[in-house]
Amino acid sequence: MILGKLRHTFAAAALAAGAWAAAAPALAQGATVLRNFTLIDGTGRAAQPGSALVIGENGRIKWVGPAARLKAPAGAKTVDLGGKYVMPGLIDLHVHVGNVVDLTQDYRNFTRANVEKDLKQYAAYGVTTVLAMGTEGDAIFPLRAEQRATGRPSMARVYTAGQGVVFKGGYGGVPGLNQQVATPEEARRAVDVQAGKGVDVIKLWLDDELGTMPKMPPEVTAAVIDQAHKRGLKVLAHIFYLEDAKRVVDQGVDGLVHSVRDQAVDQALIDAMKRRGTWQLAETLSREASMFAYGIPPSPVLNDPFFAAAVSPAALAQLRSPERQKTVASNPHFHDYPRFLETAKANLKRLSDGGVKYGFGTDSGPPGRFAGYFSHWELALMVESGATPAEAIRTATGTAAEFLGAKDLGTLAAGKWADLVVLGADPLADIRNSRRIEAVYVAGRPVPPVRP
């Protein structure tokens, strides 16, 4: 884990960034000009010091380029960022929202108010778009529709898998929310129900929870994948084992939403994923780290102000209690969890070196996996796994938007939404500086940033 000493100040500035251009066009009044910052645009290109940009009153980036070439529109508000750093908002492709209060998960917690609370917390941490991964009640759909009607939410943008497909008696989902299936026919009907609701993707769980539960059989996973593709939807699979990853990749799954954690990935899987265009969509390294972090006192996580800002006082008190720490450490697989994390980190490196497309996701949202904080923990663990800070940021911004097909998100370029973060230190020099959040904007609107 990479955990650092954090210092945060928060600017009341309006901001955004965009494509490098030769000169600024004439713009309408009501614009906001940001100047004197280093641009990290989400494409992977070199950082651009001495940058400026213009946000239009519609929340989109109008121009970005060298400050020396800026032609500020008449009447625009100008903010000098004093040499700070501007990057796109993060896009977390594996979260869960709305079901947890403190450390208790229950489908009855899923209310619009609880979902909005989570989405605001993601935004406060600079995560401006999330893909909710299959444990969402139907209240998610009108909220998403309202966001997309204007394109200018006051919280993180949300994509959703609705209610993911769980095998009868098997692992996955939230009891009382996710309907379980036992046959290929039931699986196809479950896909049709979610497609009818307008989900963005279909999610399935393929896991036996370390040998304790029945696993979804091949004919059922095949039915889910086939039916989803017939309905024009991508399919994402929760997996743990190498053999299961190979199965669903061969069946045509579009993405894996966890790393293989039982053993090293082999060349056969790498070749199959490249041939079929399957993404390692989310590595969820922070999820693996959290499985044992709370059971090793004194946990550095629990003493991190950036972490504490994400946690309710009641939850933090529980996590710090010796009784709960003993409970966590008493899990029969507690001593296996560090190995699972190291295997996942090594497999990310193997897949990346092998040319497999990979995205960014945390599996945050369930009890103990806190919205926003885990995204920064994930960035640090990706760098520990061998990615450069620039590669990790690109993966969590431009590449993540590519998977979603979100052409208006993920990079800072003219015409795109001004979803971005101002940092007080250079994240390319130290990825932990992603936590030095001074301001966050969604579609050009300031949202309250995290305040440790």
N, C-alpha and C positions, 0 to 999 in steps of 0.2 A: 504494500500500500504506500502511496505517496501522500503524506499529510504535511502541510507546511504551516508556518506561522503566517497569519493573514492580516493584512491591514486594508481597510476599506474606507474610502470617502465617496460621497454620492453627489453627483452634479445634477442640477436641475436644468439640463440642456436638452434641446431638441436635436435629433441626429438621424443620419442614414449614410449609405455609401453606395457606389455603383461602378459601372464600367469605366476604365481608363480612356479618356477622350482628349482630343487636341484642344478644344475650346468649349466654353459653356454657351449654350443657346440662350436666346432671350426667353424669359419665363414670366408667368403671371405673378401678380402680387399675392401675398399670403404664404410665400415660400419661406423655408428656414435654411440658412447657410451654416454649415459646419466647416471649420478650417483648422489647420495646424494640427494634424494627427497623422499617424502611420496607419495606412489602410492594409488590412488583411482581408482579401475579398472573397475567400471561400473557393477559389478555383485551383489553389495550389501555386499560383504564380508568386513571384517574390513580393515581399512587403514593400509598400510604396510610402516612404516618409514624405512629409510636406504636402499632404493631400488636402483636398477640400471637396465638398459635395453639397448638393442642393436637394432638399426634400420638398416636393410640391405639396400644396394644400390638400391634395387627394391621398396623401400617404405614400406615394410612390417616389422612387428616386428619379430625379430629373436630369441630373448631371453629376459626374464625379471625375476628378482629374487633379493635376498639379495645382496647388494653391496659386502659383504664379500666373496661371491662365484663367483663374476664376473671374467671371463677370457677374457680380452679384446682382440679382434682380432688384429693381427699385422697391423699397418698402420691406424687403426681406429682413427677418430677424437673423443676426449673425452671432454665432457662438464660437469663441476661440477655445479649442480643447487643450491648448497648452502642451502639445507633444504627446498626448495620450494615444491609445490604440483603439481602432474600431474594427470589429469583425462581425460576420453575420450571426444572428441568433442560432443557437444549437437546435438540431432536429433529432429528437430521441424516438427511435423507431420501435421501441418495446417498452411500453408503460402500461400501468393499470390505474384507473381513476375511480373515485367515488364510493368505494366499498369499505373503506377503513376509517375508523375514528380512534385516535390514539393508537393502540396496538391491537384493536379488535376489528376483524373482518367479518362482515355480514351483508348479505344482499339487501337487507332492509335499510342499510346505510346509504344505498345508492339513490341520492336525490340530486336534483339540479344544483341545489346550494352546495352540496358536498363536492360535486364534480367541478363547479366553478372555483371553489376554494383550492382544489388541487391544481387546476389550470392556472390560477393566479400565482400559486407558489412556483410552478414550473417557470412561468414568465419572470418572476422575481429573480430567479437564478440564471436568467439569460437563455432559457430553453423556450423558444418562441413557437415551436411546432412539435406535436407529439402524435404518435400512432398508438392508440389504445388497443390492447392486444387480447380482446375476446372475453372480457368479463364485464361488459357494459350493459346496463339496463336500457330500456327504450327511451328514457329521457335524454340520452345522448344525441338522438337524431334531430329533434327540433333545435337544440342548442347548436349543433353543427350547421344546420340549415341557416340559422340566423347569422352565424359567423360568415358563411359563404355568400350570403345575400349582399353584404356590404364589403366584405374583405377586410374589415377594420375592427377586429375584436379588441377588447381591453384585457385580454388574457392570452395564454397560448392557444394557437390554432389546433384543432383536434381532427384527426382521422380515426376511424374506428373499424374494428372487426366484429362489432356487435357481440353476439354470444357464440363463442367458439365451440367446436365439435369435440365432445368428450365421449370416450367409450364407456359403456355401462359397467359400473363398478370400478372404473379405472381412475387414473390420476388426471387432475386438471379442472379448470373452471372454479366457480364459486357455488357451493351447494345452495339450491333454491333458485338459482339464476340460470345456470347452464343446463339445458336438457341433454340427457345422455342417450346414446344410440347403441344398438346391438347388432344391426345388420346393414349391409350395403344399401338396402332400400330406405331404411330409416336415415342413414347418413345423407343420401341424396335429398330426401325431404328436408332435413335440417339445413342443408346448403340452400335449398330453394327458399326456405323461410327467411334466412338472413339476406339473401339476394333481393327478396321482395321488400325488405326494409331499407335497402340502399347502402349496405355496408361497402367499405372501401376495399376490404380484403376478407378472405376466409382464413380462419385459424383452426388448427387441429392440434391435439395433444397426443404424442406417441411416447409413452414412458410407463415403466412399471414401478416407479418410486423405489429404486434399489431393491427390486425383487419382492416388494410387498403388495403389489396390486396387479390385476390383469392388464395386459397391454393391448392396444387397438390392433386387430389382426390385419394382414396385408390386404384382404379383399375390401375392408372398410376404408383404410387409407386411400386405396385406389379409387373407390367410389367418391370420396370427398373431393379428391383432386380432379377427377374427370368431370364431375358435376359442376364444380366451381369454374372450370375452364369453359364448359358449355355456356355458363352464365356470364362469361367475360370477366371473371374475377381471378386475381392472383391468389395462390394458396401458400400459407406460411405454417411451418411445422415446428412445434416444440419437440426437441429430441434431446437425448442424453448419450446414447450409445452409438458407436461407429456403425454397427450393423443396421441400426434404424435410420441413420442419416443416409446410408447407401440405398436402403429400400425406397425411401420417399424421393430421393433424387432420381433414381431409376424410374419411378412412377410419374415424374414430371413436376414435382413441387417447385415453387418459385423461390422460396427462401427458407433458411433455417434460422430460428429465432433464439437459439442458444448454440454455444460451441459444443462439439463433441468433447466429452469430459472423462470417458472411461479409459481411453488410450489414444495414442498418436494417430492422427489421420494418415491415410496411406495415399500412394500415388493414384490408385484406382478411384478413390473418392475425388481427389483433386481433378483428375481428368474428366470424370463424369460431370462435375459441377461446371467446369469450363465448357464442355461440349453442350450441355443443356442450358447454360446461362443461369444456373442456380446461384443465388446470392447467399453468402454468410451474412445474413441481414443484421444480426445482433450477436455480439459475443457475450454480453451480460457478465463481464468480469467482475464488476462491482457487486453483482448479486452473489457470485461465488465467494468473494471476500467477506461479505456480510454474514455468511453462514457460520463463520467462526469468530468474527471480529468482536462480537458482543459477549463472548464466553471466555475471553482472555484478559482478566483484569491486571493492571489498569489499562483499559482500552484507549489508545490514543484518539480513536474516533470520537468517543464520548466527551473528550476534553477539547474538541475542536470547535471554536465559536461558529465557524461557517456551517458545521453540522448542527449545532444546537439551534441555530436560527430556523432550521427546517422541521423541528420536532416540538410537539406540544410539551408543556411542563410535566403533564401527567405521564406521557410516554417516556420522557427523558428520565424521570424519577424511576420508572419501572426498569428501564434499560440499565440504570446505574445500580440497581439493588443487587446485593450479593446473592439473594435467592434466585433471581432470574438468571444471573450469570451462571450459577451452578446448574440451573435447568438446561440452559443452552449447552453447557459443557458435558452434560450427561447424555446427550444424544448418542446413540450407538455408533453413528457415523461421524461424530465430531472430528475425530482425528484423520478422517479421510478427506474432509473438505479442503484443507490446504493443498492436498495433492490434486484434487479436482481443479482448483484454481490454476495451479502451475501447468496442468495439462491443457487447460483452455488457453492460457497465454501462449504456450508453445505452439498450439494448433493454429492460433491466429497468425503467428509468424509463418508457419508452413503454408497456410492457404494464401497469405499475401504474397510470399515469395513465389508461390506456384501460379500466380496470376488469377486467382479467384476473386470476384468482386465481393467487397464486404462493406457493410454499413455500420451503423452506430446505434446501440440500444442497451438499456440497463436492466429491464425487468423491475423497475421501481414502481412503488404503489402498494404492494402487499405489506403486511405488518413488518416493521423494521427496515423497510426499503423506501427511503424518503424522497419525495418529489424534489427534483432540482439538484440536491446535493450529490446524488448518485451519478448524475451526468458528468460532473467534474471529477469525481472519483474514477469514473470509467475512462475519461481522457488520460488521467495519470497512469492507470493500469495499462492502457494501450501503449503508452510510451515505454513503460517497463517491459512490455512484450516485444519491443523492437521498432515500433513506429516512431518517426520523428514527430515533434510537436506540429509541424506544418501538415504532415500526413494525417495525424489524428484530427486536426481542425477541419481539414478538407473533407474527411470522411463524415464528420458530424454536421457538415453544412451542405456544401455543393453536392457531394455524392449521395447523401441521404435524400436530398430533394430530387435527385435523379431517379431514385427508386420509386418515390411517390408519384413521379410524373408531374411534379409541382414546378412548372417553368417560371413562376413568379417568385419563387423562394430559394433560399440556400446560398446565393451569391449576391454580392453587392454590385449591381450594374444598373444602368439607366433603364427605366421602365419597370423594374422589379419593386416589390413591396419593401419599404424601409423597416425591415425586421432586423435589429442589430443591437450590439452590446458595446459600450465604451469601457475599456479596461485601463487601470492606472499603471500597469506594467506590461512588459512584452511577453506574451504567451509563447512566442517562438523561441525565446531564450530559456524559458522555464514554463512548462505546461501548467504548473501550479498557479501561474499568474492569470489563468482563466478565472480564478476566484476573486481577482481584484476588481470586482464589478463596481462601477461608478454610476452607470445609467443603463437602462434597457428601454428599447422602443419596439412597439409592434405597430406596423403600418404607420410609422411616423408619429405615433402617440406615445408619450412617456407612460410607463407603468412603474409602480413602486418597486425598487430593487431590494434585494436581500440586505438586511441590516444586522450583521452579527453583533 
